[in-house]
Structures are given as C-alpha cells and as structure tokens.
C-alpha cells in the first residue's frame, strides 16, 4: 500500500514576527469587515515562507528528499530576510491572494529556492515554470475580488510601509499538510541546517 503525503519545504518564522503579521492581518480584517464572508485568513501557526511545494509525495520518497535537500542547503551560508508590506495576486484591483512581502537578502533566498529546485528534479519533482516571487500568504479571497481590492486600495494598504520583523534563515523544514474542515493543518516532519559558520572568522 502506498502512503501519499502532501508536503512542502519552508522557512519557519520566529514567534515575534508571526505575532506582528497577525496584528497587521487583524487590522486588515477590521478594514474588510463588510467582506468577512469571502475571506479565509491564514492560521497564525501556518504562516511561513515557502521554499518548494512538493504536493503529493510518497512516504517512500521522504528519505531521499531529506538527503537531497540537506546536500543542497548545508553549504549555503545562512542569511536574513525581513517581512513587511502587503501585496496581492493576481493583481491589486481584483485580489485572490493577499500576501506580506519578503525583503532583506532576497538574492540569497532566490538562490536557495533555485538550488533546491534543481536538486530535487531527479527525484521526480520538475522545476516550477513561473518565476519565484517571495511572499507569505496572509489570506485568500473567495469572491467579490474587485470589492475587496477597492477597499484595500482606497485605504492605501498596498503602498503603506509596514514592517513585521527580521527572520534569520538558518534552517529549512519539511511540512506535511492535512486538509481538515476547519482548514489545513501543518505538521513539521524534519528540518535541515544551512551553514551558520560561513564567514565567521
């Protein structure tokens, strides 16, 4: 019998950064109270920065994924990113996903994502076709996209400077995602370290 898991590789956030994002999300929620029935907000403990979404993953693949990811990241120096500012996919006028931006050493983050992407191709996970856009999903909009966009744009949400804190990227973690009636539940299966000693005399 094959056991299939839904998995993804991600960067975990410090508690203070998650708390800051939640405070900002609550502010947006109050602003969008008239549209509360069309919004699905991310659970605080689910907030993360995705490195690689694997999707359906055989349990028998897990050991190989861990070894491959560890080889791909263990020689990369650790770095810092920062979370701040809000945006939306696919566009600001009719958002379907509201996200917090990722700033700081985006070049190092992009190199990490691309390195992992190349490394896992032989395991049966083809490279993603779209360009990497670092972000952190805060909410999903189910309908009334233009109404939500109009409210957020009128309030200047997408242009306001917002800072939620610094994230030291020293490890990446593999999570299992299980869909429940109350929303997805993420369970960390393992994590591996970047090179935190790089550049230290």
MDTraj code that builds the backbone (N, CA, C; nanometers):
import mdtraj as md
import numpy as np

residues = "UNK UNK UNK UNK UNK UNK UNK UNK UNK UNK UNK UNK UNK UNK UNK UNK UNK UNK UNK UNK UNK UNK UNK UNK UNK UNK UNK UNK UNK UNK UNK UNK UNK UNK UNK UNK UNK UNK UNK UNK UNK UNK UNK UNK UNK UNK UNK UNK UNK UNK UNK UNK UNK UNK UNK UNK UNK UNK UNK UNK UNK UNK UNK UNK UNK UNK UNK UNK UNK UNK UNK UNK UNK UNK UNK UNK UNK UNK UNK UNK UNK UNK UNK UNK UNK UNK UNK UNK UNK UNK UNK UNK UNK UNK UNK UNK UNK UNK UNK UNK UNK UNK UNK UNK UNK UNK UNK UNK UNK UNK UNK UNK UNK UNK UNK UNK UNK UNK UNK UNK UNK UNK UNK UNK UNK UNK UNK UNK UNK UNK UNK UNK UNK UNK UNK UNK UNK UNK UNK UNK UNK UNK UNK UNK UNK UNK UNK UNK UNK UNK UNK UNK UNK UNK UNK UNK UNK UNK UNK UNK UNK UNK UNK UNK UNK UNK UNK UNK UNK UNK UNK UNK UNK UNK UNK UNK UNK UNK UNK UNK UNK UNK UNK UNK UNK UNK UNK UNK UNK UNK UNK UNK UNK UNK UNK UNK UNK UNK UNK UNK UNK".split()
xyz = np.array([
    [0.0842, -0.1202, 0.0000],
    [0.0000, 0.0000, 0.0000],
    [0.0876, 0.1250, 0.0000],
    [0.0572, 0.2186, -0.0903],
    [0.1342, 0.3418, -0.0994],
    [0.0714, 0.4476, -0.0078],
    [0.1563, 0.5113, 0.0719],
    [0.1114, 0.6208, 0.1573],
    [0.1549, 0.7510, 0.0905],
    [0.0573, 0.8371, 0.0602],
    [0.0861, 0.9633, -0.0081],
    [0.0624, 1.0788, 0.0878],
    [0.1612, 1.1657, 0.0990],
    [0.1514, 1.2843, 0.1831],
    [0.1528, 1.4092, 0.0952],
    [0.0954, 1.5158, 0.1455],
    [0.1020, 1.6451, 0.0775],
    [0.2061, 1.7271, 0.1542],
    [0.3184, 1.7600, 0.0886],
    [0.4296, 1.8208, 0.1612],
    [0.4814, 1.9476, 0.0931],
    [0.5540, 2.0260, 0.1723],
    [0.6225, 2.1441, 0.1193],
    [0.7409, 2.1778, 0.2087],
    [0.8408, 2.2423, 0.1505],
    [0.9599, 2.2864, 0.2227],
    [0.9458, 2.4357, 0.2497],
    [0.9758, 2.4780, 0.3725],
    [0.9501, 2.6169, 0.4078],
    [1.0485, 2.6695, 0.5113],
    [1.0476, 2.8014, 0.5249],
    [1.1226, 2.8710, 0.6289],
    [1.0244, 2.9064, 0.7396],
    [1.0548, 2.8610, 0.8603],
    [0.9693, 2.8938, 0.9745],
    [0.9953, 3.0375, 1.0203],
    [0.8961, 3.0957, 1.0857],
    [0.9069, 3.2334, 1.1324],
    [0.9193, 3.2389, 1.2842],
    [1.0010, 3.3306, 1.3367],
    [1.0063, 3.3495, 1.4818],
    [0.8698, 3.3928, 1.5349],
    [0.8449, 3.3656, 1.6618],
    [0.7155, 3.3975, 1.7235],
    [0.6845, 3.5464, 1.7135],
    [0.7845, 3.6323, 1.7354],
    [0.7577, 3.7764, 1.7332],
    [0.7175, 3.8236, 1.5942],
    [0.7749, 3.7633, 1.4903],
    [0.7385, 3.8009, 1.3531],
    [0.5971, 3.7535, 1.3219],
    [0.5648, 3.6296, 1.3612],
    [0.4278, 3.5805, 1.3405],
    [0.3271, 3.6700, 1.4117],
    [0.3591, 3.7111, 1.5332],
    [0.2677, 3.7964, 1.6102],
    [0.2468, 3.9294, 1.5409],
    [0.3532, 3.9855, 1.4851],
    [0.3416, 4.1134, 1.4146],
    [0.2555, 4.0999, 1.2894],
    [0.2723, 3.9887, 1.2174],
    [0.1909, 3.9660, 1.0972],
    [0.0444, 3.9511, 1.1362],
    [0.0191, 3.8781, 1.2447],
    [-0.1188, 3.8590, 1.2906],
    [-0.1824, 3.9922, 1.3272],
    [-0.1078, 4.0788, 1.3936],
    [-0.1625, 4.2113, 1.4281],
    [-0.2007, 4.2892, 1.3028],
    [-0.1151, 4.2836, 1.2023],
    [-0.1448, 4.3542, 1.0775],
    [-0.2635, 4.2896, 1.0059],
    [-0.2710, 4.1558, 1.0105],
    [-0.3833, 4.0859, 0.9477],
    [-0.5145, 4.1215, 1.0170],
    [-0.5109, 4.1352, 1.1478],
    [-0.6318, 4.1739, 1.2220],
    [-0.6760, 4.3142, 1.1829],
    [-0.5782, 4.4009, 1.1593],
    [-0.6114, 4.5370, 1.1148],
    [-0.6795, 4.5323, 0.9779],
    [-0.6278, 4.4495, 0.8885],
    [-0.6902, 4.4350, 0.7573],
    [-0.8283, 4.3720, 0.7693],
    [-0.8410, 4.2760, 0.8599],
    [-0.9699, 4.2093, 0.8790],
    [-1.0767, 4.3093, 0.9228],
    [-1.0405, 4.3992, 1.0127],
    [-1.1369, 4.5024, 1.0557],
    [-1.1724, 4.5939, 0.9389],
    [-1.0745, 4.6242, 0.8589],
    [-1.0959, 4.7101, 0.7432],
    [-1.1897, 4.6435, 0.6423],
    [-1.1817, 4.5101, 0.6365],
    [-1.2604, 4.4335, 0.5397],
    [-1.3797, 4.3629, 0.6041],
    [-1.4264, 4.4152, 0.7162],
    [-1.5356, 4.3512, 0.7904],
    [-1.6591, 4.3282, 0.7028],
    [-1.6850, 4.4204, 0.6115],
    [-1.8026, 4.4066, 0.5249],
    [-1.7891, 4.2894, 0.4279],
    [-1.6669, 4.2383, 0.4114],
    [-1.6422, 4.1278, 0.3182],
    [-1.5945, 4.0025, 0.3911],
    [-1.6220, 3.9936, 0.5205],
    [-1.5677, 3.8834, 0.6011],
    [-1.6094, 3.7457, 0.5491],
    [-1.7254, 3.7375, 0.4835],
    [-1.7740, 3.6074, 0.4362],
    [-1.6999, 3.5566, 0.3125],
    [-1.6165, 3.6395, 0.2512],
    [-1.5444, 3.5962, 0.1309],
    [-1.3948, 3.5801, 0.1569],
    [-1.3524, 3.5984, 0.2817],
    [-1.2108, 3.5929, 0.3141],
    [-1.1774, 3.4711, 0.4003],
    [-1.0654, 3.4094, 0.3706],
    [-1.0153, 3.2981, 0.4506],
    [-0.8743, 3.3354, 0.4960],
    [-0.8581, 3.3610, 0.6259],
    [-0.7308, 3.4081, 0.6802],
    [-0.6417, 3.2911, 0.7203],
    [-0.5115, 3.3059, 0.6962],
    [-0.4159, 3.2020, 0.7351],
    [-0.4089, 3.1901, 0.8867],
    [-0.4014, 3.0680, 0.9358],
    [-0.3861, 3.0471, 1.0793],
    [-0.2474, 3.0948, 1.1217],
    [-0.2360, 3.1595, 1.2374],
    [-0.1052, 3.2111, 1.2818],
    [0.0051, 3.1062, 1.2799],
    [-0.0256, 2.9828, 1.3222],
    [0.0788, 2.8810, 1.3261],
    [0.1089, 2.8214, 1.1885],
    [0.0342, 2.8639, 1.0860],
    [0.0603, 2.8169, 0.9494],
    [0.1440, 2.9149, 0.8684],
    [0.1745, 3.0307, 0.9239],
    [0.2486, 3.1321, 0.8494],
    [0.3915, 3.0852, 0.8241],
    [0.4370, 3.0962, 0.6997],
    [0.5698, 3.0507, 0.6623],
    [0.6070, 3.1111, 0.5276],
    [0.7333, 3.0984, 0.4908],
    [0.7788, 3.1356, 0.3566],
    [0.8114, 3.0064, 0.2827],
    [0.7398, 2.9793, 0.1759],
    [0.7590, 2.8545, 0.1017],
    [0.8892, 2.8564, 0.0225],
    [0.9642, 2.7481, 0.0336],
    [1.0856, 2.7293, -0.0460],
    [1.0542, 2.6396, -0.1664],
    [0.9808, 2.5309, -0.1421],
    [0.9430, 2.4410, -0.2512],
    [0.8175, 2.3631, -0.2136],
    [0.7157, 2.3731, -0.2957],
    [0.5938, 2.2957, -0.2755],
    [0.6083, 2.1653, -0.3528],
    [0.6013, 2.0540, -0.2808],
    [0.6147, 1.9237, -0.3452],
    [0.4788, 1.8653, -0.3826],
    [0.3776, 1.8920, -0.3025],
    [0.2470, 1.8338, -0.3287],
    [0.2450, 1.6872, -0.2921],
    [0.1789, 1.6061, -0.3751],
    [0.1664, 1.4633, -0.3463],
    [0.3041, 1.3975, -0.3417],
    [0.3360, 1.3392, -0.2269],
    [0.4686, 1.2823, -0.2036],
    [0.4527, 1.1432, -0.1431],
    [0.5167, 1.0458, -0.2033],
    [0.5127, 0.9106, -0.1481],
    [0.5969, 0.9042, -0.0206],
    [0.5486, 0.8317, 0.0771],
    [0.6243, 0.8176, 0.2015],
    [0.7618, 0.7576, 0.1739],
    [0.7695, 0.6724, 0.0718],
    [0.8965, 0.6094, 0.0360],
    [0.9975, 0.7096, -0.0210],
    [0.9512, 0.8293, -0.0608],
    [1.0409, 0.9309, -0.1152],
    [1.1038, 1.0192, -0.0067],
    [1.0528, 1.0101, 0.1151],
    [1.0891, 1.1065, 0.2182],
    [1.2382, 1.1065, 0.2512],
    [1.2969, 0.9879, 0.2643],
    [1.4387, 0.9809, 0.2992],
    [1.5245, 1.0437, 0.1893],
    [1.4904, 1.0169, 0.0652],
    [1.5648, 1.0735, -0.0468],
    [1.5518, 1.2245, -0.0532],
    [1.4308, 1.2751, -0.0254],
    [1.4102, 1.4196, -0.0253],
    [1.4961, 1.4842, 0.0828],
    [1.4975, 1.4244, 0.2001],
    [1.5760, 1.4827, 0.3095],
    [1.7253, 1.4857, 0.2753],
    [1.7766, 1.3774, 0.2242],
    [1.9185, 1.3725, 0.1894],
    [1.9525, 1.4734, 0.0809],
    [1.8659, 1.4841, -0.0185],
    [1.8900, 1.5753, -0.1303],
    [1.8845, 1.7210, -0.0846],
    [1.7829, 1.7544, -0.0048],
    [1.7701, 1.8918, 0.0448],
    [1.8879, 1.9266, 0.1346],
    [1.9282, 1.8324, 0.2186],
    [2.0417, 1.8595, 0.3089],
    [2.1679, 1.8883, 0.2281],
    [2.1936, 1.8110, 0.1234],
    [2.3104, 1.8370, 0.0391],
    [2.3003, 1.9731, -0.0289],
    [2.1787, 2.0104, -0.0683],
    [2.1600, 2.1349, -0.1423],
    [2.1748, 2.2594, -0.0551],
    [2.1451, 2.2474, 0.0740],
    [2.1447, 2.3680, 0.1583],
    [2.2586, 2.3735, 0.2598],
    [2.3215, 2.2612, 0.2905],
    [2.4169, 2.2588, 0.4022],
    [2.5418, 2.3432, 0.3790],
    [2.5744, 2.3704, 0.2524],
    [2.6924, 2.4531, 0.2240],
    [2.6563, 2.5988, 0.1949],
    [2.5280, 2.6302, 0.2002],
    [2.4850, 2.7687, 0.1754],
    [2.4905, 2.8488, 0.3047],
    [2.5515, 2.9673, 0.3009],
    [2.5571, 3.0492, 0.4226],
    [2.4169, 3.0906, 0.4666],
    [2.3965, 3.0951, 0.5971],
    [2.2693, 3.1467, 0.6490],
    [2.2594, 3.2958, 0.6154],
    [2.1390, 3.3490, 0.6170],
    [2.1169, 3.4892, 0.5798],
    [1.9911, 3.5382, 0.6484],
    [1.9612, 3.6653, 0.6311],
    [1.8432, 3.7251, 0.6933],
    [1.7461, 3.7755, 0.5876],
    [1.6183, 3.7578, 0.6155],
    [1.5151, 3.8234, 0.5370],
    [1.4283, 3.9052, 0.6326],
    [1.3427, 3.9866, 0.5784],
    [1.2513, 4.0668, 0.6598],
    [1.1127, 4.0595, 0.5981],
    [1.0110, 4.0660, 0.6823],
    [0.8723, 4.0595, 0.6358],
    [0.8100, 4.1976, 0.6501],
    [0.7455, 4.2444, 0.5436],
    [0.6816, 4.3754, 0.5524],
    [0.6180, 4.4184, 0.4218],
    [0.5137, 4.5004, 0.4330],
    [0.4419, 4.5492, 0.3162],
    [0.3436, 4.4450, 0.2655],
    [0.2327, 4.4907, 0.2076],
    [0.1308, 4.3985, 0.1576],
    [0.1130, 4.4103, 0.0073],
    [0.0793, 4.2985, -0.0547],
    [0.0517, 4.2938, -0.1966],
    [-0.0556, 4.1908, -0.2232],
    [-0.0792, 4.1619, -0.3507],
    [-0.1863, 4.0681, -0.3857],
    [-0.1578, 4.0001, -0.5183],
    [-0.2086, 3.8795, -0.5338],
    [-0.2102, 3.8075, -0.6609],
    [-0.3552, 3.7948, -0.7061],
    [-0.3904, 3.7945, -0.8320],
    [-0.3007, 3.8185, -0.9452],
    [-0.2727, 3.9662, -0.9696],
    [-0.3578, 4.0550, -0.9166],
    [-0.3315, 4.1983, -0.9267],
    [-0.4000, 4.2709, -0.8117],
    [-0.3670, 4.3970, -0.7936],
    [-0.4161, 4.4723, -0.6783],
    [-0.5623, 4.5125, -0.6915],
    [-0.6144, 4.5167, -0.8130],
    [-0.7535, 4.5603, -0.8318],
    [-0.8539, 4.4498, -0.8004],
    [-0.8149, 4.3246, -0.8242],
    [-0.9057, 4.2115, -0.8003],
    [-0.8275, 4.0997, -0.7331],
    [-0.7871, 4.1192, -0.6085],
    [-0.7005, 4.0202, -0.5416],
    [-0.7717, 3.8899, -0.5095],
    [-0.6987, 3.7818, -0.5274],
    [-0.7467, 3.6499, -0.4849],
    [-0.6607, 3.5955, -0.3704],
    [-0.5400, 3.6480, -0.3606],
    [-0.4499, 3.6138, -0.2503],
    [-0.3898, 3.7430, -0.1964],
    [-0.3978, 3.7626, -0.0657],
    [-0.3317, 3.8755, -0.0008],
    [-0.2038, 3.8233, 0.0633],
    [-0.0930, 3.8943, 0.0414],
    [0.0332, 3.8457, 0.0951],
    [0.1144, 3.9567, 0.1609],
    [0.2016, 3.9138, 0.2517],
    [0.3014, 4.0028, 0.3105],
    [0.4299, 3.9840, 0.2317],
    [0.5011, 4.0935, 0.2087],
    [0.6206, 4.0872, 0.1265],
    [0.7424, 4.0357, 0.2012],
    [0.8396, 3.9880, 0.1238],
    [0.9668, 3.9414, 0.1791],
    [1.0765, 4.0325, 0.1262],
    [1.1518, 4.0914, 0.2180],
    [1.2595, 4.1825, 0.1831],
    [1.3904, 4.1287, 0.2407],
    [1.4921, 4.2130, 0.2502],
    [1.6206, 4.1691, 0.3028],
    [1.7035, 4.1036, 0.1945],
    [1.7724, 3.9946, 0.2285],
    [1.8616, 3.9293, 0.1325],
    [1.7814, 3.8374, 0.0405],
    [1.7050, 3.8997, -0.0487],
    [1.6204, 3.8244, -0.1417],
    [1.7056, 3.7458, -0.2411],
    [1.8245, 3.7984, -0.2732],
    [1.9125, 3.7271, -0.3669],
    [1.9537, 3.5917, -0.3086],
    [1.9873, 3.5882, -0.1793],
    [2.0250, 3.4618, -0.1153],
    [1.9054, 3.3683, -0.1073],
    [1.7866, 3.4233, -0.0800],
    [1.6652, 3.3412, -0.0747],
    [1.6355, 3.2813, -0.2113],
    [1.6467, 3.3620, -0.3155],
    [1.6213, 3.3134, -0.4511],
    [1.7208, 3.2036, -0.4890],
    [1.8474, 3.2226, -0.4520],
    [1.9489, 3.1209, -0.4811],
    [1.9184, 2.9907, -0.4072],
    [1.8696, 3.0022, -0.2837],
    [1.8318, 2.8830, -0.2062],
    [1.7176, 2.8087, -0.2738],
    [1.6150, 2.8829, -0.3122],
    [1.4979, 2.8226, -0.3779],
    [1.5380, 2.7556, -0.5089],
    [1.6182, 2.8250, -0.5882],
    [1.6589, 2.7689, -0.7168],
    [1.7490, 2.6469, -0.6987],
    [1.8366, 2.6522, -0.5974],
    [1.9245, 2.5393, -0.5714],
    [1.8482, 2.4146, -0.5314],
    [1.7495, 2.4316, -0.4450],
    [1.6659, 2.3183, -0.4049],
    [1.5858, 2.2680, -0.5247],
    [1.5335, 2.3610, -0.6038],
    [1.4540, 2.3228, -0.7201],
    [1.5301, 2.2349, -0.8177],
    [1.6551, 2.2708, -0.8432],
    [1.7385, 2.1919, -0.9334],
    [1.7715, 2.0560, -0.8711],
    [1.7995, 2.0557, -0.7411],
    [1.8427, 1.9335, -0.6739],
    [1.7363, 1.8244, -0.6720],
    [1.6094, 1.8641, -0.6626],
    [1.5036, 1.7630, -0.6485],
    [1.4461, 1.7148, -0.7816],
    [1.4919, 1.7709, -0.8918],
    [1.4413, 1.7258, -1.0226],
    [1.4615, 1.5755, -1.0428],
    [1.5798, 1.5191, -1.0125],
    [1.5974, 1.3741, -1.0320],
    [1.5054, 1.2885, -0.9455],
    [1.4447, 1.3482, -0.8423],
    [1.3531, 1.2727, -0.7564],
    [1.2109, 1.2700, -0.8124],
    [1.1921, 1.3361, -0.9267],
    [1.0599, 1.3366, -0.9888],
    [0.9795, 1.4617, -0.9644],
    [1.0461, 1.5686, -0.9185],
    [0.9781, 1.6964, -0.8955],
    [1.0318, 1.7991, -0.9939],
    [0.9642, 1.8173, -1.1079],
    [1.0144, 1.9094, -1.2105],
    [1.0195, 2.0528, -1.1606],
    [1.1083, 2.1311, -1.2184],
    [1.1200, 2.2708, -1.1792],
    [0.9910, 2.3447, -1.2122],
    [0.9574, 2.4410, -1.1268],
    [0.8359, 2.5185, -1.1471],
    [0.8580, 2.6169, -1.2623],
    [0.7551, 2.6326, -1.3445],
    [0.7694, 2.7152, -1.4632],
    [0.7635, 2.8647, -1.4395],
    [0.7003, 2.9063, -1.3285],
    [0.6849, 3.0501, -1.3063],
    [0.7999, 3.1053, -1.2230],
    [0.8329, 3.2347, -1.2433],
    [0.9415, 3.2960, -1.1664],
    [0.9094, 3.2980, -1.0169],
    [1.0131, 3.2884, -0.9355],
    [0.9972, 3.2913, -0.7909],
    [0.9626, 3.4327, -0.7455],
    [0.8555, 3.4458, -0.6683],
    [0.8134, 3.5737, -0.6126],
    [0.7991, 3.5550, -0.4625],
    [0.9027, 3.5901, -0.3855],
    [0.8972, 3.5639, -0.2409],
    [0.7825, 3.6368, -0.1732],
    [0.7026, 3.5619, -0.0976],
    [0.5881, 3.6217, -0.0292],
    [0.5417, 3.5269, 0.0811],
    [0.4484, 3.5752, 0.1581],
    [0.3924, 3.4984, 0.2682],
    [0.2412, 3.5166, 0.2634],
    [0.1671, 3.4103, 0.2337],
    [0.0223, 3.4212, 0.2168],
    [-0.0456, 3.4542, 0.3497],
    [-0.1266, 3.5605, 0.3478],
    [-0.1979, 3.6058, 0.4674],
    [-0.3456, 3.5689, 0.4606],
    [-0.4053, 3.5783, 0.3408],
    [-0.5479, 3.5471, 0.3263],
    [-0.5794, 3.5118, 0.1817],
    [-0.6869, 3.4378, 0.1637],
    [-0.7386, 3.4069, 0.0304],
    [-0.8769, 3.4678, 0.0165],
    [-0.9046, 3.5196, -0.1024],
    [-1.0326, 3.5845, -0.1302],
    [-1.1128, 3.4906, -0.2197],
    [-1.2328, 3.4529, -0.1739],
    [-1.3111, 3.3521, -0.2472],
    [-1.3979, 3.4123, -0.3576],
    [-1.4396, 3.5369, -0.3399],
    [-1.5191, 3.6058, -0.4427],
    [-1.5233, 3.7548, -0.4074],
    [-1.6022, 3.8330, -0.4824],
    [-1.6083, 3.9787, -0.4611],
    [-1.4690, 4.0394, -0.4676],
    [-1.3885, 3.9890, -0.5615],
    [-1.2482, 4.0295, -0.5690],
    [-1.2317, 4.1805, -0.5871],
    [-1.3116, 4.2384, -0.6764],
    [-1.2962, 4.3817, -0.7028],
    [-1.3429, 4.4669, -0.5843],
    [-1.4425, 4.4202, -0.5114],
    [-1.4869, 4.4945, -0.3929],
    [-1.3782, 4.4967, -0.2861],
    [-1.3157, 4.3818, -0.2658],
    [-1.2057, 4.3740, -0.1691],
    [-1.0900, 4.4618, -0.2142],
    [-1.0553, 4.4529, -0.3421],
    [-0.9465, 4.5343, -0.3952],
    [-0.9745, 4.6827, -0.3821],
    [-1.0973, 4.7234, -0.4090],
    [-1.1340, 4.8641, -0.3984],
    [-1.1175, 4.9155, -0.2560],
    [-1.1608, 4.8348, -0.1589],
    [-1.1485, 4.8741, -0.0182],
    [-1.0024, 4.8888, 0.0223],
    [-0.9198, 4.7931, -0.0153],
    [-0.7788, 4.7957, 0.0233],
    [-0.7032, 4.9075, -0.0465],
    [-0.7320, 4.9296, -0.1733],
    [-0.6642, 5.0369, -0.2463],
    [-0.7047, 5.1744, -0.1940],
    [-0.8325, 5.1900, -0.1604],
    [-0.8789, 5.3190, -0.1077],
    [-0.8132, 5.3513, 0.0261],
    [-0.7800, 5.2471, 0.1018],
    [-0.7165, 5.2674, 0.2327],
    [-0.5643, 5.2776, 0.2216],
    [-0.5108, 5.2614, 0.1017],
    [-0.3664, 5.2727, 0.0822],
    [-0.2872, 5.1563, 0.1383],
    [-0.3520, 5.0402, 0.1527],
    [-0.2862, 4.9247, 0.2138],
    [-0.1636, 4.8796, 0.1343],
    [-0.1721, 4.8838, 0.0022],
    [-0.0640, 4.8304, -0.0798],
    [0.0546, 4.9247, -0.0949],
    [0.0405, 5.0468, -0.0470],
    [0.1510, 5.1422, -0.0553],
    [0.2041, 5.1828, 0.0818],
    [0.1354, 5.1426, 0.1882],
    [0.1758, 5.1817, 0.3235],
    [0.3000, 5.1038, 0.3675],
    [0.3961, 5.1702, 0.4317],
    [0.5137, 5.0990, 0.4834],
    [0.4769, 5.0181, 0.6079],
    [0.4976, 4.8890, 0.6021],
    [0.4661, 4.8002, 0.7141],
    [0.5876, 4.7114, 0.7394],
    [0.6310, 4.7032, 0.8640],
    [0.7450, 4.6192, 0.8994],
    [0.7028, 4.5192, 1.0056],
    [0.7242, 4.3910, 0.9780],
    [0.6842, 4.2858, 1.0726],
    [0.8026, 4.2154, 1.1382],
    [0.9239, 4.2497, 1.0983],
    [1.0390, 4.1944, 1.1668],
    [1.1352, 4.1158, 1.0795],
    [1.2478, 4.0791, 1.1404],
    [1.3582, 4.0106, 1.0733],
    [1.3504, 3.8603, 1.0979],
    [1.3863, 3.7839, 0.9962],
    [1.3846, 3.6376, 1.0057],
    [1.5234, 3.5839, 0.9719],
    [1.5971, 3.5303, 1.0703],
    [1.7247, 3.4651, 1.0381],
    [1.6962, 3.3307, 0.9697],
    [1.7464, 3.3137, 0.8498],
    [1.7234, 3.1890, 0.7761],
    [1.8428, 3.0978, 0.8014],
    [1.8284, 3.0101, 0.8984],
    [1.9347, 2.9175, 0.9368],
    [1.8971, 2.7720, 0.9112],
    [1.7680, 2.7453, 0.8894],
    [1.7202, 2.6095, 0.8655],
    [1.6026, 2.6150, 0.7685],
    [1.5768, 2.5064, 0.7002],
    [1.4538, 2.4898, 0.6220],
    [1.3871, 2.3626, 0.6714],
    [1.2552, 2.3598, 0.6692],
    [1.1802, 2.2482, 0.7271],
    [1.0810, 2.1905, 0.6275],
    [1.0634, 2.0597, 0.6338],
    [0.9611, 1.9938, 0.5529],
    [0.8354, 1.9782, 0.6365],
    [0.7235, 2.0196, 0.5797],
    [0.5945, 2.0111, 0.6477],
    [0.5001, 1.9186, 0.5723],
    [0.4180, 1.8509, 0.6486],
    [0.3056, 1.7747, 0.5946],
    [0.1813, 1.8618, 0.6088],
    [0.0989, 1.8655, 0.5050],
    [-0.0244, 1.9431, 0.5078],
    [-0.1436, 1.8486, 0.5012],
    [-0.2322, 1.8603, 0.5992],
    [-0.3537, 1.7789, 0.6031],
    [-0.4748, 1.8706, 0.5991],
    [-0.5636, 1.8458, 0.5056],
    [-0.6841, 1.9274, 0.4944],
    [-0.7881, 1.8822, 0.5954],
    [-0.8394, 1.9757, 0.6715],
    [-0.9430, 1.9489, 0.7710],
    [-1.0608, 2.0423, 0.7439],
    [-1.1795, 2.0116, 0.7977],
    [-1.2955, 2.1005, 0.7774],
    [-1.2687, 2.2430, 0.8259],
    [-1.1819, 2.2564, 0.9248],
    [-1.1517, 2.3891, 0.9799],
    [-1.0337, 2.4560, 0.9101],
    [-0.9772, 2.3896, 0.8082],
    [-0.8620, 2.4448, 0.7375],
    [-0.7446, 2.3482, 0.7414],
    [-0.6404, 2.3805, 0.6672],
    [-0.5236, 2.2932, 0.6608],
    [-0.4448, 2.2966, 0.7915],
    [-0.3926, 2.1808, 0.8295],
    [-0.3076, 2.1685, 0.9478],
    [-0.1694, 2.1262, 0.9001],
    [-0.0659, 2.2015, 0.9418],
    [0.0708, 2.1719, 0.9010],
    [0.1465, 2.1058, 1.0160],
    [0.2176, 1.9995, 0.9845],
    [0.2980, 1.9270, 1.0829],
    [0.4418, 1.9196, 1.0337],
    [0.5363, 1.9688, 1.1139],
    [0.6771, 1.9628, 1.0734],
    [0.7279, 1.8195, 1.0858],
    [0.7896, 1.7700, 0.9788],
    [0.8432, 1.6341, 0.9772],
    [0.9928, 1.6325, 1.0090],
    [1.0667, 1.7297, 0.9563],
    [1.2091, 1.7423, 0.9856],
    [1.2602, 1.8768, 0.9380],
    [1.3799, 1.9116, 0.9816],
    [1.4436, 2.0310, 0.9269],
    [1.5925, 2.0049, 0.9085],
    [1.6547, 2.0849, 0.8232],
    [1.7993, 2.0736, 0.7980],
    [1.8596, 2.2134, 0.8027],
    [1.9889, 2.2190, 0.8366],
    [2.0546, 2.3477, 0.8604],
    [2.1335, 2.3975, 0.7411],
    [2.1353, 2.5305, 0.7273],
    [2.2287, 2.5954, 0.6363],
    [2.3620, 2.6066, 0.7105],
    [2.4618, 2.6629, 0.6445],
    [2.5938, 2.6783, 0.7055],
    [2.5967, 2.8081, 0.7869],
    [2.5744, 2.7974, 0.9171],
    [2.5709, 2.9167, 1.0016],
    [2.7108, 2.9654, 1.0387],
    [2.8135, 2.8871, 1.0033],
    [2.9502, 2.9275, 1.0361],
    [3.0191, 2.9989, 0.9201],
    [2.9554, 3.0026, 0.8035],
    [3.0173, 3.0657, 0.6876],
    [3.0445, 3.2130, 0.7165],
    [3.1650, 3.2554, 0.6869],
    [3.2011, 3.3957, 0.7054],
    [3.2415, 3.4314, 0.8460],
    [3.2326, 3.3352, 0.9404],
    [3.2719, 3.3630, 1.0786],
    [3.4217, 3.3375, 1.0936],
    [3.4986, 3.4371, 1.1397],
    [3.6440, 3.4190, 1.1484],
    [3.6805, 3.3168, 1.2569],
])
top = md.Topology()
chain = top.add_chain()
for i, resn in enumerate(residues, 1):
    res = top.add_residue(resn, chain, resSeq=i)
    for name in ("N", "CA", "C"):
        top.add_atom(name, md.element.get_by_symbol(name[0]), res)
traj = md.Trajectory(xyz[None], top)
